[in-house]
Amino acid sequence: MNFSRQALLGIGMIIGGSVMLYAMVQQIGTNDNTAAAPAIVETSAEEQQAVTPLTTDIETEKKLLAQKQKERALRVAEQEKRAEQFLAEQESAEAKALAKARAENQRYIDNAMPKAAEEEAIQETPTTSDTPAVQTQQDTVTVTPTSANAVSNDSRVEEEKRRAAEAKRAAEQEQQRAAQQKAEAEAREKAAAKEQAERKAAEQRAAEQKAAEQRAAEQKAQAAKSEPPSSPSEYKVKSGDGLIKLARRYNVPVEALAQANNTSPSATLQLGQTITIPSRKQIQRLEREAAEAERKREQEKAQAQAKRDAQQRLVEARREAKQTDAKGSFGVQVSLASDQAGADRVAKKFKDAGYQVTTSKTSRGVRVVVGPERGKVAALALKDKINNDPKVDTSGAWVKYW
């Protein structure tokens, strides 16, 4: 209520100031017209009664006109100065009135709740029949502003709630924006870290590949450096030379160098002796030949061992047959020739190897039999010996009972 009165007072002052300003402007215009009219009349009178030349009247008119214009400008400046002063005073009064209204409104807000409580208590007080009508009217007048103030207070409370809700929503939106910006920043950081890791991995792979290529080039250069000569050559032995020293110098295996010169790796060289340095192809051929010779030696060694084992079994079988006095004779048939001449050739080979051989004609050809042996066990041992003997080179021998 107090705030409304203050607002109305301020509006009234603004309207009054506007009216006064308008009146002052109108007064200035009226004074200008009034001052100009007599001048024109006087000028006309002077023209009728003038006895001076026309040029003098024009100069006078110019002077008068300039003076009037100067006076008018002074009056306009004075009026503008007054108007500015009035506006300043009006603005100051409005500011004071607004400040006073705000102060009263704040005091009302501070005192609204206690007064509202008192007025509610007054409203709740029961009235008796002895209370005069004037008192009832006074109570009614007192209660009505309180109800309006209560409604205004509720409105302010609602307004405060609405502002608080808006502030809360703004804070939540700001929090959401901050969370989104944080998530975007983290995503950018992760992407940058991933890109950096991939770049480092690519650089590491490139470095490893470069190192591998460099090692391969070094190995290739070392291999080329350590390869034997491409063509055979001759060398005359000097003082202090040996097969091992020459082999290291020309990157040739000692065995290949010794084999190429038909000597042993431990042989001593003579001063001035001519040594053949084999080429790569010769070394490869010599290595193949050495491997083949080694294979043959191993094979012959295995065959000799098998022959010795078969001979040992044969001796043991004959001893066993002699001890058991086995009955019957068994032989080992090694061939069935088509004629006697073929049988004789086979028999001669076995006789040269140290076997006892007999031949007998059958309806299918001439049989060549090694033996006889007493007992089947001895005959089987003899068959194993024959099959493992490289001198006779046979694997089709079988035991036959005589």
C-alpha positions in Angstrom: 0.0 0.0 0.0 2.8 2.4 1.0 4.7 1.4 -2.1 1.7 2.3 -4.3 1.3 5.7 -2.7 5.0 6.4 -3.3 4.7 5.3 -6.9 1.7 7.5 -7.5 3.5 10.5 -5.9 6.5 9.9 -8.2 4.2 9.7 -11.3 2.4 12.9 -10.3 5.7 14.7 -10.0 6.8 13.5 -13.4 3.6 14.6 -15.0 3.7 18.0 -13.2 7.3 18.6 -14.4 6.4 17.7 -17.9 3.5 20.2 -17.9 5.7 23.0 -16.5 8.3 22.3 -19.1 5.7 22.5 -21.8 4.3 25.8 -20.4 7.8 27.3 -20.3 8.5 26.4 -23.9 5.1 27.9 -25.0 6.0 31.1 -23.1 9.3 31.4 -24.9 7.5 31.1 -28.3 5.0 33.8 -27.3 7.6 36.2 -26.1 9.4 35.9 -29.4 6.3 36.6 -31.4 5.4 39.6 -29.2 8.8 41.1 -29.5 9.0 40.7 -33.2 5.6 42.3 -33.9 6.3 45.8 -32.5 9.5 45.8 -34.4 7.7 45.3 -37.6 5.2 48.1 -36.7 7.9 50.5 -35.7 9.7 49.7 -38.9 6.6 50.5 -40.8 6.1 53.8 -39.0 9.6 54.7 -39.5 9.2 54.0 -43.2 6.2 56.3 -43.4 7.8 59.2 -41.5 11.3 58.6 -42.6 13.1 61.6 -44.1 16.5 59.8 -44.2 17.7 57.9 -47.2 16.7 54.3 -47.8 20.2 53.0 -47.1 20.1 54.3 -43.6 16.8 52.5 -42.9 18.3 49.2 -44.1 21.3 49.5 -41.8 19.1 50.3 -38.9 16.9 47.4 -39.6 19.9 45.1 -39.8 21.2 46.4 -36.4 17.8 46.0 -34.8 17.4 42.5 -36.2 20.8 41.5 -35.0 20.1 42.8 -31.5 16.7 41.0 -31.4 18.3 37.8 -32.5 20.9 38.1 -29.8 18.3 38.8 -27.2 16.3 35.9 -28.4 19.3 33.6 -28.2 20.0 34.8 -24.6 16.4 34.1 -23.6 16.5 30.6 -25.2 19.8 29.8 -23.4 18.3 31.0 -20.1 15.2 28.9 -20.7 17.3 25.9 -21.6 19.4 26.4 -18.5 16.3 26.6 -16.3 14.8 23.5 -18.0 18.0 21.5 -17.3 18.1 22.7 -13.7 14.4 21.7 -13.4 15.1 18.3 -14.9 18.0 17.7 -12.6 15.9 18.7 -9.6 13.1 16.4 -10.8 15.5 13.5 -11.3 16.9 14.1 -7.8 13.4 14.2 -6.3 12.5 11.0 -8.2 15.7 9.3 -6.9 15.0 10.3 -3.4 11.4 9.2 -3.7 12.4 5.9 -5.1 15.0 5.4 -2.4 12.4 6.3 0.3 9.9 3.9 -1.3 12.5 1.1 -1.3 13.4 1.8 2.3 9.8 1.8 3.4 9.2 -1.3 1.4 12.1 -3.0 3.1 10.8 -1.9 6.5 7.4 -3.2 5.6 8.9 -6.5 4.6 10.8 -6.7 7.9 7.7 -5.8 9.9 5.1 -7.6 7.7 5.2 -11.0 9.5 4.7 -9.7 13.1 1.9 -7.3 12.0 0.3 -10.1 10.0 0.4 -12.3 13.1 -1.1 -9.6 15.2 -3.9 -8.9 12.7 -4.7 -12.5 12.4 -4.9 -12.6 16.2 -7.3 -9.6 16.1 -9.4 -11.3 13.4 -9.7 -14.4 15.5 -10.8 -12.5 18.7 -14.6 -13.0 19.1 -16.9 -9.9 19.1 -19.8 -9.5 21.6 -23.1 -7.8 21.2 -22.0 -5.0 23.4 -19.3 -3.9 20.8 -20.4 -0.6 19.1 -20.8 -0.5 15.3 -18.1 2.1 15.0 -15.7 -0.3 16.6 -16.7 -3.0 14.1 -16.1 -0.6 11.2 -12.7 0.3 12.6 -11.7 -3.4 12.9 -12.9 -4.0 9.3 -10.8 -1.1 8.1 -7.8 -2.4 10.0 -8.1 -5.9 8.7 -8.5 -5.2 5.0 -5.0 -3.8 4.5 -3.6 -6.7 6.4 -5.2 -9.2 4.1 -3.9 -7.3 1.1 -0.5 -7.3 2.6 -0.7 -11.0 3.3 -1.6 -11.6 -0.3 1.3 -9.4 -1.4 3.6 -11.3 1.0 2.4 -14.6 -0.5 3.1 -13.2 -4.0 6.6 -12.2 -2.9 7.2 -15.7 -1.4 6.0 -17.3 -4.6 8.3 -15.0 -6.6 11.2 -15.9 -4.3 10.4 -19.6 -4.8 10.2 -19.1 -8.6 13.6 -17.3 -8.6 15.1 -19.9 -6.4 13.8 -22.6 -8.8 15.2 -20.7 -11.7 18.6 -20.3 -10.0 18.6 -24.1 -9.2 17.8 -24.9 -12.8 20.5 -22.6 -14.0 23.0 -24.2 -11.6 22.0 -27.7 -12.8 22.4 -26.6 -16.4 25.7 -25.1 -15.6 26.8 -28.3 -13.8 25.6 -30.3 -16.8 27.6 -28.1 -19.2 30.6 -28.4 -17.0 30.3 -32.2 -16.9 29.8 -32.3 -20.6 32.9 -30.1 -21.2 34.9 -32.3 -18.8 33.8 -35.4 -20.6 34.7 -33.9 -24.0 38.1 -32.8 -22.6 38.7 -36.3 -21.2 37.7 -37.8 -24.6 40.1 -35.4 -26.4 42.9 -36.3 -24.0 42.3 -40.0 -24.5 42.2 -39.6 -28.3 45.5 -37.5 -28.1 47.1 -40.2 -25.8 46.0 -43.0 -28.1 47.3 -41.1 -31.2 50.6 -40.5 -29.4 50.8 -44.2 -28.4 50.1 -45.3 -32.0 52.7 -42.8 -33.2 55.3 -44.1 -30.8 54.5 -47.7 -31.7 54.8 -46.8 -35.4 58.1 -45.1 -34.7 59.3 -48.1 -32.7 58.3 -50.5 -35.5 60.1 -48.3 -38.0 63.2 -48.2 -35.9 63.1 -52.0 -35.4 62.7 -52.6 -39.1 65.5 -50.2 -39.9 67.7 -52.0 -37.3 66.8 -55.4 -38.8 67.6 -54.1 -42.3 70.9 -52.8 -41.1 71.8 -56.1 -39.4 70.8 -58.0 -42.5 73.0 -55.7 -44.6 75.9 -56.2 -42.1 75.4 -60.0 -42.2 75.3 -60.0 -45.9 78.5 -57.9 -46.1 80.1 -60.2 -43.5 79.0 -63.2 -45.5 80.4 -61.7 -48.7 83.6 -60.9 -46.9 83.9 -64.4 -45.5 83.0 -66.3 -48.7 85.8 -68.3 -50.4 87.2 -67.1 -53.7 85.0 -67.5 -56.8 87.7 -69.3 -58.8 90.5 -71.7 -57.9 94.0 -70.4 -57.4 97.4 -71.6 -56.5 99.6 -70.5 -53.6 103.3 -71.2 -52.8 103.9 -72.1 -49.2 106.0 -69.6 -47.3 107.7 -69.8 -43.9 105.2 -70.2 -41.1 102.2 -71.2 -43.4 100.0 -74.2 -42.5 96.6 -75.5 -43.7 94.7 -74.0 -40.8 96.3 -70.5 -41.4 95.7 -70.7 -45.2 92.1 -71.9 -44.6 91.4 -68.9 -42.3 93.0 -66.5 -44.8 91.0 -67.7 -47.8 87.8 -68.6 -45.8 88.0 -72.2 -46.8 87.2 -75.2 -44.6 90.4 -77.0 -43.5 88.9 -80.4 -44.6 88.1 -79.0 -48.1 91.5 -77.5 -48.5 93.2 -80.8 -47.4 91.0 -82.8 -49.7 91.7 -80.5 -52.6 95.4 -81.1 -52.1 95.1 -84.9 -51.4 96.5 -84.5 -47.8 95.2 -84.6 -44.3 94.2 -81.6 -42.2 97.1 -82.2 -39.8 99.7 -82.6 -42.5 102.8 -80.3 -42.5 103.4 -78.2 -45.5 106.9 -77.9 -47.2 108.5 -74.5 -48.0 107.8 -73.6 -51.6 105.1 -76.3 -52.0 102.3 -75.4 -54.3 98.8 -75.4 -52.6 95.6 -75.3 -54.6 93.0 -72.9 -53.1 89.6 -74.3 -54.1 86.7 -72.1 -55.3 83.2 -72.0 -53.9 81.9 -74.6 -56.3 84.8 -76.9 -55.7 84.3 -76.6 -51.9 80.6 -77.4 -52.3 81.5 -80.5 -54.4 84.1 -81.6 -52.0 81.7 -81.1 -49.1 79.1 -83.3 -50.9 81.7 -85.9 -51.6 82.9 -85.8 -48.0 79.4 -86.2 -46.8 78.7 -89.1 -49.1 82.0 -90.8 -48.0 81.0 -90.2 -44.4 77.6 -91.7 -45.1 79.2 -94.7 -46.7 81.6 -95.2 -43.9 78.7 -95.0 -41.4 76.8 -97.5 -43.5 79.8 -99.9 -43.8 80.3 -99.5 -40.1 76.8 -100.4 -39.4 76.9 -103.4 -41.8 80.1 -104.6 -40.2 78.6 -104.4 -36.8 75.5 -106.2 -38.0 77.8 -108.9 -39.5 79.7 -109.3 -36.3 76.4 -109.6 -34.4 75.1 -112.2 -36.8 78.4 -114.1 -36.6 78.1 -114.0 -32.8 74.6 -115.3 -33.0 75.6 -118.1 -35.4 78.4 -119.2 -33.0 76.0 -119.3 -30.1 73.4 -121.2 -32.2 76.0 -123.8 -33.3 77.1 -124.2 -29.7 73.5 -124.6 -28.6 72.8 -127.1 -31.5 75.9 -129.1 -30.5 74.9 -129.2 -26.9 71.4 -130.4 -27.6 72.6 -132.8 -30.4 69.9 -131.6 -32.7 68.9 -134.0 -35.4 68.7 -133.1 -39.1 70.6 -130.8 -41.4 69.4 -127.4 -42.5 70.8 -125.2 -45.2 70.3 -121.6 -46.4 69.3 -121.3 -50.0 70.6 -118.1 -51.5 69.8 -118.5 -55.2 67.9 -120.7 -57.7 69.8 -120.3 -61.0 68.4 -121.3 -64.4 71.5 -123.3 -65.3 74.7 -124.7 -63.8 76.8 -121.8 -65.1 74.7 -119.2 -63.2 74.7 -121.4 -60.1 78.5 -121.7 -60.3 79.0 -117.9 -60.5 76.8 -117.4 -57.4 78.6 -120.2 -55.5 82.0 -118.7 -56.3 80.9 -115.3 -54.8 79.9 -117.0 -51.6 83.0 -119.2 -51.5 85.1 -116.1 -51.9 83.3 -114.6 -48.9 84.2 -117.7 -46.8 81.0 -119.7 -46.9 80.6 -123.4 -47.6 78.4 -123.7 -50.7 76.8 -126.7 -52.5 74.6 -126.8 -55.6 71.9 -129.3 -56.6 69.7 -129.6 -59.6 65.9 -129.5 -59.3 63.0 -129.5 -61.6 62.9 -125.7 -61.4 66.6 -125.0 -61.8 69.9 -125.3 -60.0 69.7 -124.5 -56.3 72.6 -122.8 -54.5 72.7 -123.6 -50.7 75.0 -122.4 -48.0 75.6 -125.0 -45.2 74.7 -127.4 -43.9 74.0 -126.5 -40.2 72.9 -128.8 -37.5 69.6 -127.5 -36.1 67.2 -124.9 -37.4 68.4 -122.3 -34.9 71.9 -122.3 -36.3 70.5 -122.2 -39.9 68.4 -119.1 -39.0 71.5 -117.4 -37.5 73.4 -118.2 -40.7 70.6 -116.7 -42.8 70.9 -113.4 -40.7 74.6 -113.3 -41.2 74.3 -113.8 -45.0 71.6 -111.1 -45.3 73.9 -108.6 -43.4 77.1 -109.4 -45.3 78.0 -106.7 -47.8 80.4 -109.0 -49.6 77.6 -111.2 -50.9 75.0 -108.5 -51.1 71.8 -110.6 -50.8 68.6 -110.3 -48.9 66.5 -113.2 -50.2 68.1 -116.1 -48.3 65.8 -118.6 -46.6 66.2 -121.7 -44.5 65.7 -125.1 -46.1 65.5 -128.5 -44.4 67.6 -131.3 -45.9 
